[in-house]
Amino acid sequence: MKKITIITLTIISLLISGCGSKVPYKSQEPLENASLVYIYVTATNNFTDTLATSIYQVRINGKKVKQKIAHNEYMALDLKTNEITISATRTQIEERSLKLKLENGKIYYLRVKTDMDDGGFEFEEVKGSVGMQEIVKTGLAGSTLEDKDTKLTELVGSKNSDEVKKEKFSKIDEIKKAHNLKEQGVISNEEFEALKKEILDK
């Protein structure tokens, strides 16, 4: 029975995470006149967590942050330099809060530690050296990496946005080169117009 419960909760955990890998952690710098606050949830070995206890709601001065956060996830918030209260809530009942006096240009690491002996969780500020080591093991909250093996490319005209942008810029470059030739007197205006039409019709 215990084995079935563990398997079931593992499947639920995979469903929560979007059945795919998260976009990996990416370091960033605070915006001008702001503080950068990282909030992350450390990995847990406790499979007794239910669906409800796997998700944390973050609030800043009592106001909800739109994106929720789960195990092995992080979020990065650029906040105004001020005295604030940040909280993490689980199951809409258990809440832990921190009071911070944010300084301009400073980076803060706030950790939700979940695998406590009593089944509870901690919400704490950690040193930068600790935060940097732990946060790299997490992925961006609410994100899922695109699986290239399952992406449908068989449809006619199913070019991705990057391919479209490359084509657009390569055509612009070709037209610029043709225009330069016209300006240098190498080709006539009529030849330039014909060449431009040929490039655009590709």
CYANA upper distance limits for C-alpha pairs under 8 A (distance plus 0.5 A):
  1 MET  CA      5 THR  CA      6.83
  2 LYS  CA      6 ILE  CA      6.78
  3 LYS  CA      7 ILE  CA      6.74
  4 ILE  CA      8 THR  CA      6.58
  5 THR  CA      9 LEU  CA      6.63
  6 ILE  CA     10 THR  CA      6.56
  6 ILE  CA     47 PHE  CA      6.70
  6 ILE  CA     48 THR  CA      7.97
  7 ILE  CA     11 ILE  CA      6.79
  8 THR  CA     12 ILE  CA      6.82
  9 LEU  CA     13 SER  CA      6.53
  9 LEU  CA     47 PHE  CA      7.18
  9 LEU  CA     48 THR  CA      8.10
  9 LEU  CA     49 ASP  CA      8.29
  9 LEU  CA     50 THR  CA      7.46
  9 LEU  CA     51 LEU  CA      8.29
 10 THR  CA     14 LEU  CA      6.84
 10 THR  CA     47 PHE  CA      7.76
 11 ILE  CA     15 LEU  CA      6.81
 12 ILE  CA     16 ILE  CA      6.72
 12 ILE  CA     51 LEU  CA      7.31
 13 SER  CA     17 SER  CA      6.92
 13 SER  CA     51 LEU  CA      7.79
 14 LEU  CA     18 GLY  CA      7.03
 14 LEU  CA     19 CYS  CA      5.66
 14 LEU  CA     20 GLY  CA      8.23
 15 LEU  CA     19 CYS  CA      5.87
 16 ILE  CA     51 LEU  CA      8.40
 17 SER  CA     21 SER  CA      8.22
 17 SER  CA     22 LYS  CA      8.17
 17 SER  CA    142 GLY  CA      8.09
 17 SER  CA    144 THR  CA      8.24
 18 GLY  CA    143 SER  CA      8.48
 18 GLY  CA    144 THR  CA      6.93
 20 GLY  CA    144 THR  CA      6.29
 20 GLY  CA    145 LEU  CA      7.04
 20 GLY  CA    147 ASP  CA      8.40
 21 SER  CA    139 GLY  CA      8.46
 21 SER  CA    144 THR  CA      6.11
 21 SER  CA    145 LEU  CA      6.00
 22 LYS  CA    138 THR  CA      8.48
 22 LYS  CA    139 GLY  CA      5.32
 22 LYS  CA    140 LEU  CA      6.60
 22 LYS  CA    141 ALA  CA      8.21
 22 LYS  CA    142 GLY  CA      8.35
 22 LYS  CA    143 SER  CA      5.90
 22 LYS  CA    144 THR  CA      5.03
 22 LYS  CA    145 LEU  CA      6.02
 23 VAL  CA    139 GLY  CA      5.75
 23 VAL  CA    140 LEU  CA      5.92
 23 VAL  CA    143 SER  CA      6.32
 23 VAL  CA    144 THR  CA      6.36
 23 VAL  CA    145 LEU  CA      5.93
 24 PRO  CA    136 VAL  CA      8.06
 24 PRO  CA    137 LYS  CA      8.43
 24 PRO  CA    138 THR  CA      7.06
 24 PRO  CA    139 GLY  CA      4.90
 24 PRO  CA    140 LEU  CA      6.72
 25 TYR  CA     74 TYR  CA      8.12
 25 TYR  CA    135 ILE  CA      7.50
 25 TYR  CA    136 VAL  CA      6.00
 25 TYR  CA    137 LYS  CA      7.91
 25 TYR  CA    138 THR  CA      6.59
 25 TYR  CA    139 GLY  CA      5.68
 25 TYR  CA    140 LEU  CA      6.66
 26 LYS  CA    136 VAL  CA      8.40
 29 GLU  CA     36 LEU  CA      7.63
 29 GLU  CA    107 ILE  CA      8.42
 30 PRO  CA     34 ALA  CA      6.54
 30 PRO  CA     35 SER  CA      6.09
 30 PRO  CA     36 LEU  CA      5.31
 30 PRO  CA     78 ASP  CA      6.88
 30 PRO  CA    105 GLY  CA      6.19
 30 PRO  CA    106 LYS  CA      7.63
 30 PRO  CA    107 ILE  CA      7.53
 31 LEU  CA     35 SER  CA      7.69
 31 LEU  CA     36 LEU  CA      7.98
 31 LEU  CA     78 ASP  CA      7.08
 31 LEU  CA    105 GLY  CA      7.95
 32 GLU  CA    105 GLY  CA      7.69
 33 ASN  CA     80 LYS  CA      7.63
 33 ASN  CA     81 THR  CA      7.75
 33 ASN  CA    104 ASN  CA      6.17
 33 ASN  CA    105 GLY  CA      7.24
 34 ALA  CA     78 ASP  CA      6.48
 34 ALA  CA     79 LEU  CA      5.96
 34 ALA  CA     80 LYS  CA      5.50
 34 ALA  CA     81 THR  CA      6.15
 34 ALA  CA    103 GLU  CA      8.18
 34 ALA  CA    104 ASN  CA      5.74
 34 ALA  CA    105 GLY  CA      6.35
 34 ALA  CA    106 LYS  CA      8.43
 35 SER  CA     78 ASP  CA      6.09
 35 SER  CA     79 LEU  CA      5.79
 35 SER  CA     80 LYS  CA      6.88
 35 SER  CA     81 THR  CA      6.51
 35 SER  CA    102 LEU  CA      6.77
 35 SER  CA    103 GLU  CA      6.66
 35 SER  CA    104 ASN  CA      5.81
 35 SER  CA    105 GLY  CA      5.65
 35 SER  CA    106 LYS  CA      5.72
 35 SER  CA    107 ILE  CA      6.57
 35 SER  CA    108 TYR  CA      8.23
 36 LEU  CA     76 ALA  CA      7.29
 36 LEU  CA     77 LEU  CA      6.20
 36 LEU  CA     78 ASP  CA      5.12
 36 LEU  CA     79 LEU  CA      6.86
 36 LEU  CA    105 GLY  CA      7.74
 36 LEU  CA    106 LYS  CA      6.88
 36 LEU  CA    107 ILE  CA      5.27
 36 LEU  CA    108 TYR  CA      6.77
 37 VAL  CA     76 ALA  CA      6.23
 37 VAL  CA     77 LEU  CA      5.61
 37 VAL  CA     78 ASP  CA      6.84
 37 VAL  CA     79 LEU  CA      7.73
 37 VAL  CA    107 ILE  CA      6.35
 37 VAL  CA    108 TYR  CA      5.24
 37 VAL  CA    109 TYR  CA      6.61
 37 VAL  CA    110 LEU  CA      7.81
 38 TYR  CA     74 TYR  CA      7.36
 38 TYR  CA     75 MET  CA      6.27
 38 TYR  CA     76 ALA  CA      5.06
 38 TYR  CA     77 LEU  CA      6.90
 38 TYR  CA    107 ILE  CA      8.06
 38 TYR  CA    108 TYR  CA      6.53
 38 TYR  CA    109 TYR  CA      5.40
 38 TYR  CA    110 LEU  CA      6.51
 39 ILE  CA     74 TYR  CA      6.03
 39 ILE  CA     75 MET  CA      5.89
 39 ILE  CA     76 ALA  CA      7.02
 39 ILE  CA    109 TYR  CA      6.63
 39 ILE  CA    110 LEU  CA      5.23
 39 ILE  CA    111 ARG  CA      6.37
 39 ILE  CA    112 VAL  CA      7.98
 40 TYR  CA     69 ILE  CA      8.17
 40 TYR  CA     72 ASN  CA      7.73
 40 TYR  CA     73 GLU  CA      6.18
 40 TYR  CA     74 TYR  CA      4.51
 40 TYR  CA     75 MET  CA      6.91
 40 TYR  CA    109 TYR  CA      8.35
 40 TYR  CA    110 LEU  CA      7.01
 40 TYR  CA    111 ARG  CA      5.73
 40 TYR  CA    112 VAL  CA      6.59
 40 TYR  CA    135 ILE  CA      7.10
 40 TYR  CA    138 THR  CA      8.01
 41 VAL  CA     69 ILE  CA      7.92
 41 VAL  CA     70 ALA  CA      6.99
 41 VAL  CA     71 HIS  CA      5.67
 41 VAL  CA     72 ASN  CA      5.94
 41 VAL  CA     73 GLU  CA      6.18
 41 VAL  CA     74 TYR  CA      6.97
 41 VAL  CA    111 ARG  CA      6.44
 41 VAL  CA    112 VAL  CA      5.14
 41 VAL  CA    113 LYS  CA      6.69
 41 VAL  CA    114 THR  CA      7.85
 41 VAL  CA    138 THR  CA      8.36
 42 THR  CA     71 HIS  CA      6.68
 42 THR  CA     72 ASN  CA      5.97
 42 THR  CA     73 GLU  CA      8.16
 42 THR  CA    111 ARG  CA      7.61
 42 THR  CA    112 VAL  CA      6.89
 42 THR  CA    113 LYS  CA      6.11
 42 THR  CA    114 THR  CA      7.28
 42 THR  CA    134 GLU  CA      7.83
 42 THR  CA    135 ILE  CA      8.41
 42 THR  CA    138 THR  CA      8.15
 43 ALA  CA     71 HIS  CA      6.28
 43 ALA  CA     72 ASN  CA      5.68
 43 ALA  CA    114 THR  CA      8.12
 44 THR  CA     71 HIS  CA      7.53
 44 THR  CA    114 THR  CA      6.73
 44 THR  CA    115 ASP  CA      5.93
 45 ASN  CA    115 ASP  CA      7.29
 46 ASN  CA    115 ASP  CA      6.73
 49 ASP  CA     53 THR  CA      6.31
 49 ASP  CA     54 SER  CA      6.92
 50 THR  CA     54 SER  CA      6.88
 51 LEU  CA     55 ILE  CA      7.93
 52 ALA  CA     90 ARG  CA      8.04
 52 ALA  CA     91 THR  CA      6.18
 53 THR  CA     90 ARG  CA      6.28
 53 THR  CA     91 THR  CA      6.09
 54 SER  CA     70 ALA  CA      6.18
 54 SER  CA     71 HIS  CA      7.01
 54 SER  CA     90 ARG  CA      8.21
 55 ILE  CA     68 LYS  CA      7.17
 55 ILE  CA     69 ILE  CA      6.29
 55 ILE  CA     70 ALA  CA      5.19
 55 ILE  CA     71 HIS  CA      8.01
 55 ILE  CA     90 ARG  CA      6.91
 55 ILE  CA     91 THR  CA      8.18
 56 TYR  CA     68 LYS  CA      6.29
 56 TYR  CA     69 ILE  CA      5.70
 56 TYR  CA     70 ALA  CA      6.57
 56 TYR  CA     88 ALA  CA      6.48
 56 TYR  CA     89 THR  CA      5.89
 56 TYR  CA     90 ARG  CA      5.52
 56 TYR  CA     91 THR  CA      8.26
 57 GLN  CA     64 LYS  CA      7.62
 57 GLN  CA     65 VAL  CA      7.78
 57 GLN  CA     67 GLN  CA      8.34
 57 GLN  CA     68 LYS  CA      5.60
 57 GLN  CA     69 ILE  CA      7.16
 57 GLN  CA     88 ALA  CA      6.03
 57 GLN  CA     89 THR  CA      5.56
 57 GLN  CA     90 ARG  CA      7.14
 57 GLN  CA     92 GLN  CA      8.49
 58 VAL  CA     64 LYS  CA      6.52
 58 VAL  CA     65 VAL  CA      6.07
 58 VAL  CA     68 LYS  CA      7.12
 58 VAL  CA     69 ILE  CA      8.19
 58 VAL  CA     86 ILE  CA      7.62
 58 VAL  CA     87 SER  CA      6.12
 58 VAL  CA     88 ALA  CA      5.12
 58 VAL  CA     89 THR  CA      7.00
 59 ARG  CA     63 LYS  CA      5.52
 59 ARG  CA     64 LYS  CA      4.87
 59 ARG  CA     65 VAL  CA      6.10
 59 ARG  CA     86 ILE  CA      6.15
 59 ARG  CA     87 SER  CA      5.68
 59 ARG  CA     88 ALA  CA      7.04
 60 ILE  CA     64 LYS  CA      7.04
 60 ILE  CA     65 VAL  CA      7.60
 60 ILE  CA     84 ILE  CA      7.47
 60 ILE  CA     85 THR  CA      6.34
 60 ILE  CA     86 ILE  CA      5.13
 60 ILE  CA     87 SER  CA      7.12
 61 ASN  CA     84 ILE  CA      6.56
 61 ASN  CA     85 THR  CA      5.54
 61 ASN  CA     86 ILE  CA      6.79
 62 GLY  CA     85 THR  CA      8.17
 62 GLY  CA     86 ILE  CA      8.30
 62 GLY  CA     87 SER  CA      8.37
 67 GLN  CA    141 ALA  CA      7.69
 67 GLN  CA    142 GLY  CA      7.55
 68 LYS  CA    141 ALA  CA      7.60
 68 LYS  CA    142 GLY  CA      7.98
 69 ILE  CA     73 GLU  CA      6.64
 69 ILE  CA     74 TYR  CA      7.32
 69 ILE  CA     75 MET  CA      7.95
 69 ILE  CA    141 ALA  CA      5.98
 69 ILE  CA    142 GLY  CA      7.78
 70 ALA  CA    141 ALA  CA      7.55
 72 ASN  CA    137 LYS  CA      7.57
 72 ASN  CA    138 THR  CA      5.07
 72 ASN  CA    139 GLY  CA      6.84
 73 GLU  CA    138 THR  CA      5.38
 73 GLU  CA    139 GLY  CA      5.27
 73 GLU  CA    140 LEU  CA      6.00
 73 GLU  CA    141 ALA  CA      5.48
 74 TYR  CA    135 ILE  CA      7.61
 74 TYR  CA    138 THR  CA      6.70
 74 TYR  CA    139 GLY  CA      6.53
 74 TYR  CA    140 LEU  CA      5.70
 74 TYR  CA    141 ALA  CA      5.89
 75 MET  CA    140 LEU  CA      6.62
 75 MET  CA    141 ALA  CA      6.35
 80 LYS  CA    102 LEU  CA      8.13
 81 THR  CA    101 LYS  CA      7.98
 81 THR  CA    102 LEU  CA      5.35
 81 THR  CA    103 GLU  CA      5.89
 81 THR  CA    104 ASN  CA      6.15
 82 ASN  CA    101 LYS  CA      6.26
 82 ASN  CA    102 LEU  CA      5.77
 82 ASN  CA    103 GLU  CA      7.76
 83 GLU  CA     99 LYS  CA      7.73
 83 GLU  CA    100 LEU  CA      6.18
 83 GLU  CA    101 LYS  CA      4.74
 83 GLU  CA    102 LEU  CA      6.60
 84 ILE  CA     99 LYS  CA      6.28
 84 ILE  CA    100 LEU  CA      5.93
 84 ILE  CA    101 LYS  CA      6.90
 84 ILE  CA    102 LEU  CA      7.99
 85 THR  CA     97 SER  CA      7.17
 85 THR  CA     98 LEU  CA      6.08
 85 THR  CA     99 LYS  CA      4.97
 85 THR  CA    100 LEU  CA      6.81
 86 ILE  CA     97 SER  CA      6.07
 86 ILE  CA     98 LEU  CA      5.83
 86 ILE  CA     99 LYS  CA      6.99
 86 ILE  CA    100 LEU  CA      8.24
 87 SER  CA     95 GLU  CA      7.16
 87 SER  CA     96 ARG  CA      6.01
 87 SER  CA     97 SER  CA      4.46
 87 SER  CA     98 LEU  CA      6.69
 87 SER  CA    123 PHE  CA      8.31
 88 ALA  CA     95 GLU  CA      6.18
 88 ALA  CA     96 ARG  CA      6.01
 88 ALA  CA     97 SER  CA      6.90
 88 ALA  CA    112 VAL  CA      8.27
 88 ALA  CA    123 PHE  CA      7.45
 89 THR  CA     93 ILE  CA      7.16
 89 THR  CA     94 GLU  CA      5.99
 89 THR  CA     95 GLU  CA      4.74
 89 THR  CA     96 ARG  CA      7.03
 90 ARG  CA     94 GLU  CA      5.65
 90 ARG  CA     95 GLU  CA      6.92
 96 ARG  CA    122 GLU  CA      7.41
 96 ARG  CA    123 PHE  CA      6.32
 97 SER  CA    123 PHE  CA      7.32
 98 LEU  CA    123 PHE  CA      7.97
 98 LEU  CA    124 GLU  CA      7.55
 98 LEU  CA    125 GLU  CA      8.43
102 LEU  CA    106 LYS  CA      7.98
107 ILE  CA    128 GLY  CA      8.31
108 TYR  CA    125 GLU  CA      7.85
108 TYR  CA    126 VAL  CA      8.44
108 TYR  CA    128 GLY  CA      7.57
109 TYR  CA    125 GLU  CA      6.31
109 TYR  CA    126 VAL  CA      6.25
109 TYR  CA    127 LYS  CA      7.48
109 TYR  CA    128 GLY  CA      6.89
109 TYR  CA    131 GLY  CA      6.01
110 LEU  CA    123 PHE  CA      7.43
110 LEU  CA    124 GLU  CA      6.05
110 LEU  CA    125 GLU  CA      4.91
110 LEU  CA    126 VAL  CA      6.64
110 LEU  CA    131 GLY  CA      8.22
111 ARG  CA    122 GLU  CA      8.25
111 ARG  CA    123 PHE  CA      6.13
111 ARG  CA    124 GLU  CA      5.88
111 ARG  CA    125 GLU  CA      6.68
111 ARG  CA    126 VAL  CA      7.29
111 ARG  CA    131 GLY  CA      8.17
112 VAL  CA    121 PHE  CA      7.28
112 VAL  CA    122 GLU  CA      6.11
112 VAL  CA    123 PHE  CA      5.06
112 VAL  CA    124 GLU  CA      7.20
113 LYS  CA    121 PHE  CA      6.03
113 LYS  CA    122 GLU  CA      5.56
113 LYS  CA    123 PHE  CA      6.92
114 THR  CA    119 GLY  CA      8.13
114 THR  CA    120 GLY  CA      7.14
114 THR  CA    121 PHE  CA      5.02
114 THR  CA    122 GLU  CA      7.12
115 ASP  CA    119 GLY  CA      7.21
115 ASP  CA    120 GLY  CA      7.94
115 ASP  CA    121 PHE  CA      7.36
116 MET  CA    120 GLY  CA      6.12
116 MET  CA    121 PHE  CA      6.46
116 MET  CA    122 GLU  CA      8.39
126 VAL  CA    130 VAL  CA      6.88
126 VAL  CA    131 GLY  CA      6.59
127 LYS  CA    131 GLY  CA      6.62
128 GLY  CA    132 MET  CA      6.39
129 SER  CA    133 GLN  CA      7.02
130 VAL  CA    134 GLU  CA      6.84
131 GLY  CA    135 ILE  CA      6.30
132 MET  CA    136 VAL  CA      7.03
133 GLN  CA    137 LYS  CA      8.31
134 GLU  CA    138 THR  CA      8.09
139 GLY  CA    143 SER  CA      8.11
146 GLU  CA    151 LYS  CA      8.23
147 ASP  CA    151 LYS  CA      6.91
152 LEU  CA    158 SER  CA      8.46
153 THR  CA    158 SER  CA      6.31
153 THR  CA    159 LYS  CA      8.06
154 GLU  CA    158 SER  CA      7.76
159 LYS  CA    163 GLU  CA      6.61
159 LYS  CA    164 VAL  CA      7.09
160 ASN  CA    164 VAL  CA      6.99
161 SER  CA    165 LYS  CA      6.64
162 ASP  CA    166 LYS  CA      6.71
163 GLU  CA    167 GLU  CA      6.78
164 VAL  CA    168 LYS  CA      6.67
165 LYS  CA    169 PHE  CA      6.67
166 LYS  CA    170 SER  CA      6.53
167 GLU  CA    171 LYS  CA      6.74
168 LYS  CA    172 ILE  CA      6.89
169 PHE  CA    173 ASP  CA      6.67
170 SER  CA    174 GLU  CA      6.79
171 LYS  CA    175 ILE  CA      6.74
171 LYS  CA    199 ILE  CA      6.85
171 LYS  CA    200 LEU  CA      7.38
172 ILE  CA    176 LYS  CA      6.66
173 ASP  CA    177 LYS  CA      6.78
174 GLU  CA    178 ALA  CA      6.77
174 GLU  CA    199 ILE  CA      7.76
175 ILE  CA    179 HIS  CA      6.58
175 ILE  CA    195 LEU  CA      8.47
175 ILE  CA    196 LYS  CA      6.40
175 ILE  CA    199 ILE  CA      7.67
176 LYS  CA    180 ASN  CA      6.70
177 LYS  CA    181 LEU  CA      6.89
178 ALA  CA    182 LYS  CA      6.88
178 ALA  CA    192 PHE  CA      6.78
178 ALA  CA    195 LEU  CA      7.78
178 ALA  CA    196 LYS  CA      7.96
179 HIS  CA    183 GLU  CA      6.70
179 HIS  CA    192 PHE  CA      7.22
180 ASN  CA    184 GLN  CA      6.66
181 LEU  CA    185 GLY  CA      6.77
181 LEU  CA    186 VAL  CA      5.69
181 LEU  CA    187 ILE  CA      6.46
182 LYS  CA    186 VAL  CA      6.26
182 LYS  CA    187 ILE  CA      5.39
182 LYS  CA    188 SER  CA      6.40
182 LYS  CA    189 ASN  CA      6.93
182 LYS  CA    192 PHE  CA      6.88
187 ILE  CA    191 GLU  CA      6.47
187 ILE  CA    192 PHE  CA      7.04
188 SER  CA    192 PHE  CA      6.71
189 ASN  CA    193 GLU  CA      6.75
190 GLU  CA    194 ALA  CA      6.74
191 GLU  CA    195 LEU  CA      6.53
192 PHE  CA    196 LYS  CA      6.50
193 GLU  CA    197 LYS  CA      6.72
194 ALA  CA    198 GLU  CA      6.75
195 LEU  CA    199 ILE  CA      6.75
196 LYS  CA    200 LEU  CA      6.74
197 LYS  CA    201 ASP  CA      6.56
198 GLU  CA    202 LYS  CA      7.03
